[in-house]
Amino acid sequence: MEENRKSAIDRARDIVENYDGPDIRIMEVCGTHTHEIFRLGIRALLPENIQLISGPGCPVCVTPMSFMDEAVYLAMEKNAVICTFGDLVRVPGSEMSLWQARAKGAQVRTVYSPLDALEIAEKYPDREVVFLAVGFETTTPGACIAVENAAKKEIKNFSLLTANKTMRSAYIQLRTSADAYMYPGHVSTMTGMGVYRELARDYGISGAVTGFTASEILTALATIIVKLGEGKPFAENCYPRVVTEEGSRPSREIVGRVMEPCDAGWRGLGVIPDSGMRLRDEFSGYDARKKFQIPKMTAKGSPGCRCGEILLGEIKPYDCPLYGRACTPEHPVGACMVSGEGTCSAYYKYGSLELIRK
């Protein structure tokens, strides 16, 4: 069995390294894929006619600046306790980040789950606690569980500021940016393969789901190369040990009970119809925008930052005039550098110029 597995990996590597067909562009959507491809040295194996594009699969990177302005408003103007995953703390807003707001006295706490935020609200009933609900299909169920629990316990001082997104509409929006997608393994455990079958059938969009090991990524790349050569749209599961056809029905059911689709703004992509998730009317008391009547935020981007074009695959990070100069992981200007899954962060951490220009 082990010998057969090695043989399959060797065949996949051979297909990738010796590809001599037309130029192809493959978009790895997941930020973790971007980092692992660098860390494992897979880019060094690619011939010149295979280009990898790092797409908008990092939830922090695609969260619009206006969302950060809303979070800072709640912290500074409404004296709310802001609970968030760590990556968001240093993402710049128009005027300041949550990190800077904290330095000015705001209560900003890093948590590991929405339930941690709910526990804080339960412990301090005299303080308003807002959880920043950012993420794709993988993290949205946790936010929904927290809201249902808050409703059952009648906890009134807890709410969500939502920026939850779904990937399907983004794939459609970006379909001309790449010849095929490397679909994210984590998200696919929730959605299952059905959404990718639909994209191939109805929109002619091709791709393969993959995991995060060297063998899984190489297998997906080889599969994409071979299937593109056949000239028909495809949806392949190269991560069958984790991803099923159906996905996680319980996760989708709880999201369906608590949230509903809405139009959503994506950094670099603009507003994509039905790509976001918001709380249903019956849970409106837990919607921070409604609860605090947050005014509409008109965010101003950082001058010179080209995160949007990087997320679209139109340029590489090193094409941005700020990259590695004004914008570094220690002093990030754009979300693509501040996030641990961001494209600029990956290029900065792993890529020598000789390597990353591929």
C-alpha positions, 0 to 999 in steps of 0.5 A, a space after each residue: 500500500 505504501 509503495 502504491 501511494 509513493 508511486 502515485 505521488 511520483 506520477 503526480 510530481 512527474 505530470 506537474 514538473 514535465 507539463 509542456 502544454 499551453 499556459 494555465 492559471 490555477 487559483 489556490 483560494 485558501 490562504 492556508 494553501 498559499 502558505 503551505 505551497 510556499 513552505 513545501 517548496 511546491 512553486 519551485 517545481 512548477 514549469 514556466 507555463 503553470 502559474 499559481 494565483 493566490 485568490 480571495 480565500 483569506 477571510 480577513 483579507 476580503 473583509 472590507 475596511 468599512 467593517 473595521 471602522 464599524 468595529 472601532 466605532 462600537 469600541 470607541 463610541 459605544 464602549 462595547 467589549 469587542 471580542 475577535 479572532 487575533 488576526 483582525 486586531 491589527 487590520 487597519 481601518 480608515 482612522 485606526 485599527 482595533 490595536 490602536 483603539 485598545 491603546 486608547 482605552 477600548 476593550 478589545 479581547 482576543 478569543 478562540 470562538 464565539 462561545 468565548 465571547 458569549 461567556 464574557 457577556 454572561 460574566 459581565 451582564 452590565 457590559 455590551 459584548 460584540 463578537 466580530 463574526 468574520 469567516 466563510 462556511 467553516 466558521 459561520 456555524 460557530 457564530 450561529 450556535 452562539 446566537 442560539 445559545 444566547 437566545 435560549 439563555 436570554 442573554 441580552 448584552 451579546 451581539 454579532 457584527 457580521 461579515 460572514 461570507 460564502 464562496 460560491 458567488 466569488 467563484 463565479 465572479 472570478 471565473 475569468 481570472 483562472 483556468 481552474 480553482 484549487 478549492 479549499 479543503 476546510 470549507 469543502 468539509 462543510 459544503 460537500 462536493 455539490 456546489 462544485 458539481 453545480 459550478 462545473 455543470 452550470 457555469 463551466 467552472 473547473 477545480 479540484 478540492 485538496 488537503 494540505 500535505 505535499 502529496 495532496 497538493 501535488 495530486 490536485 495540481 496533476 489532476 487539474 492539469 490532466 482534466 484541463 487537457 480533456 477540455 471539459 468542465 470538472 469538479 474533482 475531489 482530491 481530499 476524499 479522506 475528509 470531504 464527502 459529497 454531502 458535506 456537513 448537513 448539521 452545520 448547514 442546518 444551524 446556519 439556515 436557522 439563524 442566518 440568511 443570504 445577503 449581498 456583501 462587500 469584498 475587499 478588491 471584488 466590490 459587492 457580490 450578490 448573495 455572497 454574505 450571511 446576515 442574521 434572520 429577523 427573529 434574531 435581530 436583537 443580536 445584530 450589532 448594526 441594528 442594536 447600536 444603529 451603526 451609521 453607514 461607514 464610507 471607508 477610505 483605503 490606504 494610499 498605494 495599497 493594492 490588496 484588491 488587485 492582489 486578491 484578484 490575481 491581477 498583480 503579485 505582492 511584489 508589484 505593490 509599491 508598499 510591499 516590503 517597504 512601508 508594508 511589512 508584517 511588523 507594520 502592515 498597511 493592508 489586510 493581505 500583509 497583516 493576516 496570518 493567511 494573507 498572500 502578502 504575508 506568505 510571499 514575505 515569509 517564504 518567498 525569495 524574489 527568484 522563487 516568488 516571481 513564478 
